[in-house]
Amino acid sequence: MIYRSKAPLRIGLAGGGTDVSPYCDLYGGAILNATISLYAYATIEPLDEPAIVIEAVDRSETVSYPKADALPIDGMLDLAKGAYNHIVKKYGPVPSGFRLSTIVDAPAGSGLGSSSTLMVAIIGVFAEWLNLPLGEYDVAQMAYDIERVELAMAGGKQDQYAATFGGVNFMEFYKDNKVIVNPLRIKQEYLYELENNLLLYFTATSRLSSTIIEAQSQNVKDKNQTSIDAMHHLKEQALMMKEALLKGNIHEIGGILDYGFRYKKQMAKGISNNAMDELYEVALKAGATGGKISGAGGGGFMMFYCPGNTRYAVKKALQPFGGDFSPYQFTERGLFTWSI
């Protein structure tokens, strides 16, 4: 038997950063995100020999070990090894050696939640192989615990839940790891219009999100009021986006994104830079009415809301910057596993 899983990446539409501790623990966070047709994939093939082989196919990286109850966390494919260590510790030894292969449709540091989505896919494929009794909240929380607590990788909580649940969700985050996922019933024509008008642009750079997120968290600990107020505004932006999408006020979305863009830059240094600010202003002059930096910022993907037929003018205006536009569709389904 071969066991497989796939989990969708996400774009954050509003509230980004308010899912990061300690802000969400102190004030409560809110985010609106949507999964898209870019995925993280994981495959497990049981082996006849007592060996563990882990390979990131898209990165041409492979590590091999004798079968053991714990693998070393040493900077090489640690997400997969961390997931394996956690599962063995919680559920006992796996029945045989195996080969775990992964592929992600977007590079690390893209701002689309690729690392957390990959973690969800890896947990999913182990659950399929070992028949683990895990619900959606269980998978998402386990992914968060492994990545953020056990591996000490800085970041928020939204990505694990988006990848697991799928669709368009309004998420609430509170202290003690309390998360509430509210799926939104948005009319299909509203989603088609949003999909038509929202350009996804890769800036041809990636960034280490943990550095920016650590600075953001430190600002809250230091009671930096400018940063905290900016997060309050972003939480309000999530509510504004929710209302606009549910009511079909799609023409307001550019302005709501712009509102968030202005405040997000105040959360921490490094979220934007001169190059990204220039991209943003050029897009606005070409007809976009708003946009945002995806994920923590500092590079990766940007999004631009282009009403009417302005997407073509915006694409043309951004061509000299050397980035790439990524086609996508919104998806309804989250983590999916199967065997064959």
C-alpha positions in Angstrom: 0.0 0.0 0.0 1.0 3.6 -0.6 -0.4 6.3 1.6 -0.9 9.9 0.5 -2.2 13.3 1.6 -2.6 16.8 0.3 -3.4 20.0 2.1 -4.0 23.4 0.5 -2.0 26.6 1.0 -3.8 29.8 2.0 -4.0 33.4 1.3 -4.7 35.7 4.3 -7.3 38.3 3.4 -7.4 40.2 6.7 -6.3 40.2 10.3 -2.8 38.8 9.6 -0.6 38.8 12.7 -3.3 38.8 15.3 -3.0 35.0 15.6 0.5 35.4 17.0 1.1 35.1 20.8 1.2 37.0 23.0 -1.2 39.4 21.2 -4.0 36.8 20.8 -3.5 35.6 24.4 -4.0 39.1 25.7 -6.5 40.7 23.4 -7.9 37.9 21.2 -7.1 37.7 17.5 -9.2 37.4 14.3 -8.3 36.4 10.8 -10.1 35.8 7.6 -8.3 33.5 5.1 -9.1 31.3 2.1 -7.4 28.2 0.8 -6.2 28.1 -2.8 -5.3 25.5 -5.4 -1.7 25.2 -4.4 -0.8 22.3 -2.2 1.6 20.5 0.1 1.7 16.7 -0.6 3.1 13.8 1.5 3.5 10.1 0.6 4.5 7.2 2.8 5.7 3.9 1.3 6.3 1.2 3.9 9.7 -0.6 3.5 10.7 -4.2 4.1 13.9 -3.0 5.7 14.2 -1.3 9.2 15.1 2.1 7.7 13.5 5.6 7.6 14.1 7.6 4.5 12.7 11.2 4.3 13.0 13.2 1.1 11.8 16.6 0.0 11.4 15.9 -3.7 11.0 19.6 -4.7 14.2 20.6 -2.8 16.3 17.5 -3.8 17.0 16.8 -0.1 17.1 13.3 1.4 18.1 11.9 4.8 18.2 8.3 5.9 18.3 6.7 9.3 18.0 3.2 10.9 14.5 2.7 12.3 14.4 4.4 15.7 11.9 5.9 18.1 13.3 9.4 17.7 15.2 11.1 14.8 17.7 13.9 15.4 16.5 17.5 15.0 19.5 19.0 13.3 18.3 21.4 10.6 17.7 18.8 7.9 14.0 18.2 7.1 13.1 18.9 10.7 9.4 19.3 10.0 9.1 15.7 9.0 11.3 14.4 11.7 9.5 16.5 14.3 6.2 15.0 13.2 7.5 11.5 13.3 9.0 12.0 16.8 5.8 13.4 18.1 3.6 10.6 16.7 5.9 7.8 17.9 6.0 9.3 21.4 2.2 9.7 21.5 1.1 6.5 19.7 4.0 4.1 19.9 6.5 2.7 17.3 5.5 2.5 13.7 5.0 -1.0 12.3 7.9 -0.9 9.7 10.5 1.2 8.1 9.2 3.7 5.5 10.0 6.3 2.9 8.3 9.7 3.5 8.3 12.0 0.4 7.0 15.5 0.3 6.4 18.2 -2.3 5.1 21.8 -1.9 3.8 23.9 -4.7 5.3 27.1 -3.3 8.7 27.8 -1.9 9.5 28.2 1.8 9.2 31.8 2.9 6.5 32.5 0.3 4.0 33.9 2.8 1.3 31.3 1.9 1.8 29.2 5.0 3.8 26.5 3.2 5.7 25.2 6.2 2.6 24.7 8.4 0.6 23.3 5.5 3.4 20.8 4.9 3.3 19.8 8.6 -0.5 19.2 8.3 0.0 17.1 5.2 2.7 15.0 7.0 0.5 14.5 10.1 -2.3 13.5 7.7 -0.3 10.9 5.9 0.8 9.3 9.2 -2.8 9.3 10.3 -3.8 7.5 7.1 -1.1 4.9 7.5 -1.5 4.3 11.2 -5.3 4.8 11.3 -5.0 7.5 14.0 -8.2 8.9 15.5 -7.7 12.5 14.7 -10.4 15.1 13.9 -9.8 18.4 12.2 -9.1 20.4 15.4 -6.8 17.6 16.6 -4.7 17.7 13.4 -4.4 21.5 13.4 -3.5 21.7 17.1 -0.9 18.9 16.8 0.7 20.7 13.8 0.9 23.9 15.9 2.3 22.0 18.9 5.0 20.3 16.9 6.0 23.3 14.8 5.7 26.1 17.4 6.3 24.4 20.7 8.5 21.3 20.1 10.5 22.7 17.2 10.4 26.3 18.5 9.6 27.8 15.1 8.2 31.2 15.5 4.8 31.9 13.9 1.1 32.1 14.4 -1.8 29.7 14.5 -3.9 30.4 11.4 -1.9 28.3 8.8 -2.4 25.0 10.5 -6.2 25.5 10.8 -6.6 26.8 7.2 -4.8 23.8 5.8 -6.7 21.4 7.8 -10.2 22.8 7.4 -10.0 24.4 3.9 -12.4 26.9 2.4 -13.0 30.5 3.5 -12.9 30.9 7.2 -13.2 33.6 9.9 -11.0 32.4 12.7 -10.8 33.5 16.3 -7.8 33.0 18.5 -7.7 33.2 22.3 -5.5 32.3 25.2 -4.8 28.7 26.2 -4.7 27.7 22.5 -8.4 28.2 22.1 -9.3 28.5 18.4 -12.7 28.8 16.8 -13.0 28.2 13.0 -16.1 29.8 11.5 -16.7 28.6 7.9 -18.3 31.4 5.8 -21.1 30.6 3.4 -20.2 33.1 0.7 -22.2 33.1 -2.6 -20.3 31.6 -5.4 -20.6 34.7 -7.6 -18.9 36.8 -4.9 -16.0 34.3 -4.7 -15.7 34.2 -8.5 -15.5 38.0 -8.6 -12.9 38.1 -5.8 -10.9 35.4 -7.6 -11.1 37.4 -10.9 -10.0 40.6 -9.3 -7.4 39.5 -6.9 -3.9 39.0 -8.4 -1.4 36.8 -6.7 2.2 38.1 -7.4 5.4 36.4 -6.3 8.1 39.0 -5.7 10.9 36.5 -6.7 12.2 36.7 -3.1 11.6 34.7 0.0 12.2 35.6 3.6 12.7 34.2 7.0 9.3 34.9 8.6 10.4 33.9 12.1 12.6 37.0 12.4 9.7 39.3 11.6 7.3 37.4 13.8 9.7 37.4 16.7 10.0 41.2 16.4 6.2 41.5 16.3 5.9 39.4 19.5 8.6 41.4 21.3 6.7 44.6 20.5 3.7 43.3 22.3 5.8 42.1 25.3 7.5 45.6 25.4 4.0 47.2 25.3 4.9 49.1 22.1 1.6 50.9 21.7 2.0 51.8 18.0 2.5 48.1 17.2 -0.4 47.0 19.5 -2.8 49.6 18.1 -1.9 48.4 14.6 -2.9 44.9 15.5 -6.2 46.2 16.9 -6.9 47.8 13.5 -6.0 44.5 11.7 -8.4 42.6 13.9 -11.1 45.2 13.0 -10.1 44.7 9.3 -11.0 41.0 9.6 -14.5 41.9 10.7 -14.8 44.4 7.8 -13.7 41.8 5.3 -16.1 39.3 6.7 -19.1 41.6 6.3 -18.0 42.7 2.8 -17.8 39.1 1.6 -21.0 37.9 3.2 -23.0 40.9 1.9 -21.4 40.9 -1.5 -19.9 44.3 -1.2 -17.0 43.2 -3.3 -16.2 46.8 -4.4 -15.2 47.6 -0.8 -12.5 44.9 -0.7 -9.7 47.0 -2.3 -10.1 49.7 0.3 -10.2 47.1 3.2 -7.0 45.6 1.9 -5.4 49.0 1.7 -6.5 49.8 5.3 -4.7 46.7 6.4 -1.6 47.3 4.4 -1.0 50.7 6.0 -1.4 49.3 9.5 0.4 46.0 9.0 3.6 47.9 8.3 3.4 49.4 11.8 3.5 46.0 13.6 7.2 45.4 13.2 10.2 46.5 11.2 10.9 44.4 8.1 7.3 43.7 7.2 7.7 45.9 4.1 10.7 47.5 2.4 11.3 50.1 -0.2 11.0 47.6 -3.1 7.7 46.3 -1.9 6.4 49.8 -1.2 7.3 50.7 -4.8 5.5 47.6 -6.1 2.5 48.6 -4.2 2.4 52.2 -5.3 2.9 51.2 -9.0 0.0 48.8 -8.8 -2.2 51.4 -7.3 -1.3 53.9 -10.1 -2.1 51.2 -12.7 -5.6 50.7 -11.3 -5.5 48.5 -8.2 -7.5 49.8 -5.2 -5.6 47.9 -2.5 -3.4 44.9 -1.7 -1.4 43.2 1.0 1.8 41.4 1.7 1.1 37.7 2.2 2.2 36.2 5.5 4.6 37.8 7.8 6.0 40.1 5.2 9.5 41.0 4.0 9.2 39.2 0.7 7.3 36.3 -0.8 3.8 36.9 -2.3 1.9 40.1 -2.6 -1.8 40.4 -3.6 -3.4 43.3 -5.5 -7.2 43.9 -5.8 -7.9 45.0 -9.3 -11.6 46.0 -10.0 -13.2 45.9 -13.4 -10.6 45.0 -16.0 -7.7 46.8 -14.4 -5.8 43.5 -13.7 -4.3 43.6 -17.2 -2.9 47.1 -16.7 -1.6 46.2 -13.3 0.1 43.1 -14.7 1.7 45.2 -17.4 2.9 47.8 -14.9 4.6 45.2 -12.7 6.3 43.3 -15.5 9.6 45.3 -15.2 10.0 44.2 -11.6 10.7 40.6 -12.6 8.2 38.8 -10.4 5.7 36.2 -11.5 1.9 36.1 -11.4 0.5 32.8 -10.0 -2.8 31.5 -11.3 -5.0 30.0 -8.6 -8.6 29.1 -7.6 -10.2 29.1 -4.2 -10.8 25.6 -2.8 -13.4 24.3 -0.5 -11.6 21.2 0.9 -8.8 21.1 3.4 -6.6 18.2 4.3 -7.4 15.0 2.3 -5.8 11.6 2.7 -6.1 8.3 0.9 -4.3 5.0 0.2 -4.0 2.8 -2.8 
